[in-house]
Structures are given as structure tokens and as C-alpha cells.
Amino acid sequence: MTPKLSSDTSLPTVAMVGGGQLARMTHQAAIPLGVTLRILTDDPGDSAALVSPSTRLGKGSDPSTLLEFSRGAAVLTFDHEHVPLDAIRSLERKGVKAFPSSDALQYAQDKLAMRQRLTEAGYPAPPFRAVADVAEVITWGEEVGWPLIVKTPRGGYDGKGVWQIADAAVAHAELPSLFERNRRLLVEQRVPLMRELAALVARSPYGQVACWPITETVQRDGICVQTVAPAPGLSAERSAEIEAMAIRIATELNVVGVMAVELFDIGGRVLINELAMRPHNSGHWTIEGAATSQFEQHLRAVLDYPLGSTRLRAPHVVMANVLAGDVPKDAPPLDERLHHAFAYEPAIKVHLYGKEFRPGRKVGHVTMLGGAASLPDLRERTERVAVWLGSGAPLPE
């Protein structure tokens, strides 16, 4: 595949819909490659819009805006899954190259479609059912046992769109309003979860694939707070099996770009939770921790360049999300907190996204590399700096 070339740089332009932190970090990865990342967002204050000179304002849901936005670009890609499939298909019919394609992206947009497609192909998942009313939820709860996990098929992220329903009484109380807004819901049996894992894979149109080490993701209130790569205690054999499964899924769905497979580790095996077809929070550690970051790899993949090495730069890499908290009035301002963080941990790598601090919001992340023997201490120190930056909780003397 020969990318379309821009006249000013003789290197390709990639058009990315969405202006969040994923686009911001993809822009940073594009700079050393000489690639222009053109960004579409409706908010000039978005993370990527604050740093990219190639930002265009507009609605990513509007087909005419998307067509004009993609004009002259080698490929159209996304920093989120919320662009309407009909709009993408309209562009594809007009010859616009979109990666991932609408045929692949549907399985990241619709959890129920993903569940049905993957289980039909024999991939492991929690027992699930599509339900249309409260009575069907209760019938299934009595059949498989309570509690149940109820999800909206579309639109949920970071714990949003997911509810745990303890029993029939709670179902009667909480679900009618959900069914008023959703024709169908996805209901799953709650599984005996030990921890959550993520398999990150990249695939090019040529069919080349590359996997990073399987990563443990630590969730709190539905939000990822920390990742550890490689996942502690995961044998080489099981890691290889999970990587092979992620590669098969990417190949069978014809995914192009980076894809994350979120997994439940239930002890003897893993179950697939969700798919994300874009750079993912579970792979932020790759910026410093891998030979090729997920953001550079996504650009390489969608442009059909040969993929980069995914080898680790240290025995272990820990990433912690900086979540904005209720900062005490007497806490130092962010610039001063950053000053103290660097003094406390000179090896820490900080990424702030330029977002307004609101409690619970991801406003950045921090990363540290270390040896396997020091992993517990590495996790604690990384988390400590993230909390300090987000909420001003005191660092130890």
C-alpha cells in the first residue's frame, strides 16, 4: 500500500477523529516520524487540540464534516469508538480508507454484537444473555444465580453503563428506567474474578501482527488506576496462549491498528470482557516501557509500515493514572506538586493531559521502570506520586 503524500512534507497525513488524550499522545508519536496527525474535535479545549496545530473543529458524527476532514489524508482513524458506523460506511463507499473499518469497529461499539460474534467463534466469555425487559432479567437471575452484571450494549466506559444487580427486588427498582432508554440490555453472570488482564495487539493491512506482554490492570470503582507489565505470576505458557488468542481475534475481525482485549482472570483460564480498537489505557506504559509505544505502533499499522519491536525496556513497568481528587485548600498548586514529585522520584515519567481537574477524572498518568525483585515497592511508589499529583495527598518525608 502506498500512502497518499502531503505536498508540504512528502510524508503522509493521518486523520484522527477525537481530540482526547489518546489523540494527544498519538500526535506526540507522529512528530519524530514526520507524519502529520490531523485531529477532528468539537472542543478547542480538548487535550489534543491544545498541542496540535492540525486541529479542525467539527462534529465527528456528521458525514459531510468527516468527508471534508478526511480529504487528502492517507487514512482515517479514531481515538474513540463513538463515530456512527453509518457515517464511516458512507465514507468507505466514497473510497476513504478507515482503519479500523466499520466492519471491525462494530464489535468495539456494541458489546452484545461482540459477545455473540466471539462466543459463536468459540472464544471464552462470561455466560450472557440479551434481555428486553425486567422479567427476562429476573428469569435469568433465578436460573444462573444472583448477583448479575447488567450493561448497556453501547456507550459505556470507565465503569459507566455497568450495574451490579443483587436480586430481583433491585432489578425491579433500578432497571425499568434503563429499559426506557435501551431496547435491549446485556446481562452477564458475575464470575469469580481474581484480577483483570489486557492483551494489546497491533495489526497492519498486510497482516503483520505484534503483541506487547500481557498486562495486569487494577480497577477501582470501574476505573483503571494502575497497570503492571508483564502481569505478575502469569506463566510464559499462559501468556503465549493469551497473545495467540488476541492475534486470532484481530485477524478474524480484520482489525487494522491497535486493539486491546480486556480479560477476566478467573484462575485456571481467562474470559473476554471487552474489545477496544484504538490505543488503550492498558498500554500507556509502552511509551517509556517498550521499544515501540502503542501510539507509534498504531500509526505504523494504519499506514501499513512494518511494525516495531514490542520488547520491554525493563523487567517490570508500572503505570498509574492520575485521577483528579478533592484537593485541599492548603495543598500546593499543581506546578509545585510536580516539582515535589520529581524531587521525590527522579526516575518518574509524568504525562499530564491538559484537562481541567474534576474529581474522578483521568487527568494524566505516571510511569516507572524497575527490576522484578522491586515490583511491590515500584507499584507503591508509582501510585503514591499519582495520588499526590491528583489530589495533593502528602508524599512521605
GIJO-V150006 format. One record per residue. N is the residue number from 0. PHI is phi in radians with two decimals (NA if undefined). Layout:
n = [N N]
phi = [PHI PHI]
//
This chain:
n = [0 1 2 3 4 5 6 7 8 9 10 11 12 13 14 15 16 17 18 19 20 21 22 23 24 25 26 27 28 29 30 31 32 33 34 35 36 37 38 39 40 41 42 43 44 45 46 47 48 49 50 51 52 53 54 55 56 57 58 59 60 61 62 63 64 65 66 67 68 69 70 71 72 73 74 75 76 77 78 79 80 81 82 83 84 85 86 87 88 89 90 91 92 93 94 95 96 97 98 99 100 101 102 103 104 105 106 107 108 109 110 111 112 113 114 115 116 117 118 119 120 121 122 123 124 125 126 127 128 129 130 131 132 133 134 135 136 137 138 139 140 141 142 143 144 145 146 147 148 149 150 151 152 153 154 155 156 157 158 159 160 161 162 163 164 165 166 167 168 169 170 171 172 173 174 175 176 177 178 179 180 181 182 183 184 185 186 187 188 189 190 191 192 193 194 195 196 197 198 199 200 201 202 203 204 205 206 207 208 209 210 211 212 213 214 215 216 217 218 219 220 221 222 223 224 225 226 227 228 229 230 231 232 233 234 235 236 237 238 239 240 241 242 243 244 245 246 247 248 249 250 251 252 253 254 255 256 257 258 259 260 261 262 263 264 265 266 267 268 269 270 271 272 273 274 275 276 277 278 279 280 281 282 283 284 285 286 287 288 289 290 291 292 293 294 295 296 297 298 299 300 301 302 303 304 305 306 307 308 309 310 311 312 313 314 315 316 317 318 319 320 321 322 323 324 325 326 327 328 329 330 331 332 333 334 335 336 337 338 339 340 341 342 343 344 345 346 347 348 349 350 351 352 353 354 355 356 357 358 359 360 361 362 363 364 365 366 367 368 369 370 371 372 373 374 375 376 377 378 379 380 381 382 383 384 385 386 387 388 389 390 391 392 393 394 395 396]
phi = [NA -1.74 -1.12 -1.15 -1.85 -1.44 -1.22 -1.49 -2.06 1.08 -2.10 -1.26 -1.86 -1.88 -1.73 -2.05 -1.49 2.02 -2.11 -1.40 -1.16 -1.16 -1.15 -1.05 -1.30 -1.19 -1.03 -1.09 -1.26 -1.25 -1.01 -1.18 -1.38 1.36 -1.44 -1.56 -1.77 -1.60 -2.04 -2.01 -2.61 -1.71 -2.25 -1.15 -1.61 -1.11 -0.92 -1.29 -1.09 -1.23 -2.12 -1.74 -1.29 -1.78 -1.67 -2.09 -1.64 2.96 -1.50 -1.26 -1.65 -1.67 -1.03 -1.20 -1.12 -1.11 -1.12 -1.14 -1.09 -1.47 -1.08 1.49 -1.51 -1.20 -2.76 -1.85 -2.45 -2.46 -1.82 -2.70 -1.76 -1.74 -1.29 -0.99 -1.06 -1.06 -1.16 -1.16 -1.09 -1.05 -1.16 -1.06 -1.14 -1.58 1.67 -1.29 -1.55 -2.02 -2.28 -1.18 -1.27 -1.07 -1.11 -1.41 -1.11 -1.01 -1.45 -1.61 -1.39 -2.13 -1.11 -1.20 -1.06 -1.09 -0.99 -1.13 -1.14 -1.32 -1.21 -1.08 -1.51 1.63 -1.43 -1.34 -2.67 -1.08 -0.96 -2.51 -2.71 -1.50 -2.23 -1.99 -2.77 -1.11 -1.04 -1.18 -1.11 -1.14 -1.03 -1.27 -1.06 -1.22 -1.39 -1.84 1.80 -1.66 -1.38 -2.03 -1.87 -1.94 -2.30 -1.34 -1.06 -2.19 1.58 -1.44 -2.85 0.85 1.49 -1.39 1.36 -2.33 -2.34 -1.74 -1.89 -1.32 -2.87 -1.11 -1.11 -1.15 -1.04 -1.08 -1.39 -1.86 -1.56 -0.94 -1.17 -1.18 -1.21 -1.15 -1.72 -2.34 -1.13 -2.39 -2.14 -1.78 -2.08 -2.23 -1.27 -1.26 -1.73 -1.28 -1.39 -1.57 -2.95 -1.98 -2.20 -2.45 -1.91 -1.93 -2.34 -2.09 -2.47 -1.80 -1.03 -1.15 1.81 -1.21 -2.26 -2.61 -2.08 -1.59 -1.00 -1.06 -2.02 -1.51 -2.03 -1.81 -1.86 -2.45 0.95 1.38 -2.01 -1.19 -1.90 -2.73 -2.27 -2.30 -2.23 -1.28 -1.03 -1.07 1.31 -1.62 -1.16 -1.05 -1.15 -1.18 -1.05 -1.11 -1.11 -1.18 -1.05 -1.09 -1.13 -1.09 -1.11 -1.09 -1.10 -1.04 -1.25 -1.18 -1.55 1.01 -1.32 -2.15 1.99 -1.54 -2.32 -1.85 -1.88 -1.47 -2.30 -1.73 -1.62 -1.93 1.88 -1.35 -2.73 -2.05 -2.13 -1.36 -1.66 -2.53 -2.07 -2.29 -1.89 -3.14 -0.96 -2.41 -0.95 -1.21 -1.98 -1.09 -1.06 -1.21 -1.03 -1.70 -1.64 -2.26 -1.06 -2.26 -1.29 -1.09 -1.32 -1.10 -1.12 -1.08 -1.13 -1.01 -1.16 -1.20 -1.58 1.08 -1.37 -1.00 -1.35 -1.57 -1.13 -1.93 -1.14 -1.27 -1.64 -2.73 -1.00 -2.47 -2.29 -2.08 -2.11 -2.23 -1.28 -1.57 -1.79 -1.12 -2.16 -1.39 -1.30 -1.03 -1.07 -1.59 -1.27 -1.17 -1.13 -1.02 -1.05 -1.25 -1.11 -1.13 -0.99 -1.19 -1.08 -1.21 -1.20 -1.30 -2.30 -1.03 -1.53 -1.20 -1.96 -1.97 -2.21 -1.86 -1.69 1.30 -1.62 -1.15 -1.37 -2.29 -0.87 1.54 -1.49 -1.28 -2.03 2.99 -2.64 -2.26 -2.39 -2.39 -1.92 -2.91 -1.43 -1.08 -1.15 -1.74 -1.01 -0.99 -1.17 -1.09 -1.12 -1.12 -1.16 -1.12 -1.11 -1.07 -1.19 -1.07 -1.16 -1.04 -1.17 -1.38 -2.33 1.36 -1.10 -1.05 -1.36 -1.07 -1.15]
//
